[in-house]
Amino acid sequence: MKKVIVLLLMMFIFPIVVYAERSNSVSIKSTSNMKVGDISSLDFTVDFKDINRASSEDQPSNGFLVYIFELEFDDSTIDIYDIVANDSWDVTMYKDANSGKYYVEGHLNGNMDSKFCPNKVSYCDSATVSLSFGIKETDKTSTTVKVTKLAGIFINTDGKNQISESDLKTTVFSIDTNFTISISKYEEQPRPKDNTPKFVIEEKSNVNLQQEIKKETETSVKKKTTTTNTNTNSNPNKKDDDSTDISNKAFNNYLKSLEIEGYSIDFNKHQSIYSIEVPQEVNELKVNAIAEATNAKVEVVGANNLEENNNKIVITVTAENKDEKKYIINVKRIKEERKNNNDFFEITDDQKKLAIIFAGIIVGIGILAFIIIRIRDRKVEKNMDKW
């Protein structure tokens, strides 16, 4: 009887596993319990049901080039510090100043991996992006992160070597994914962690996801598809500044390198914010910024005539299609503490308190000794009087 039940279960369950279809979704993974001041990551996995991976590059396949998902969270409780995706995707994040909603946008670049479609044009699997975030000082006991919409741009190659605008398809889906984080407080606050933001969340007004994805189709994707297929028959890992590699196309507004003469920064083209400290006597900095695309323009503002304390140097990279990306260097001028001979005689507040207590004890002992001596002298005087 047990064998029959097992066989029946296998008959019903196994087909479900085999024929399970993918869905339009953005799943969320994170730490479910955090304390105020903690830092963790929100990991989002973007998936589309329409993905169709061919077995070879000359067969039809359907992959995506761009994704945008709509994100809701309480930014009075959550601080976003950084955004990271795998090497095949360039990601950014912006906020709708009117609705307060956030949007994460990913663009496929030229760094190919095993998830690319065989035609080396689009992506044929799920994509992941991580947001580094922290919990602000709050009295709330929980907070929820929601994904409410997902949009994508697909390319159906149909086994062709050339791609036209008619091959592009935009999709926008309403979804309902949420993740709740329980919040508590430390009994004793731990040492602060590095929570310096590493990128800029730009603000837009009245964001419409349908219009955003349409705009991406009309600009960057259109330019991308005119030359991408020239890579199909060549080495996909080959990088050449004058080739048709995606990183050198007209919509690229990334920096290739960023250096500050005399100072060290850990540059990453996806990181938009950096911070350095300089001595008070430094009133200008030499910034060397080189764009990734040869036709992009770079402008540096704020490196000269530094203010007394806090300064901001803004590097603007403008792509050939006029899209801009800003990198910010926060510069703090500080006074160097110079020690002199008097520093060796500086007394802290605790040392002052101990000195006062010690002096009090000495005075008390002195008074007690004086009283004892006086008593002894009086006894001696009385004895002498008897004699």
Summary of the structure (lengths in Angstrom):
residues: 387
radius of gyration: 33.2
end to end distance: 124.4
largest distance: 134.5
contacts: 1078
relative contact order: 0.12
helix: 23%
strand: 37%
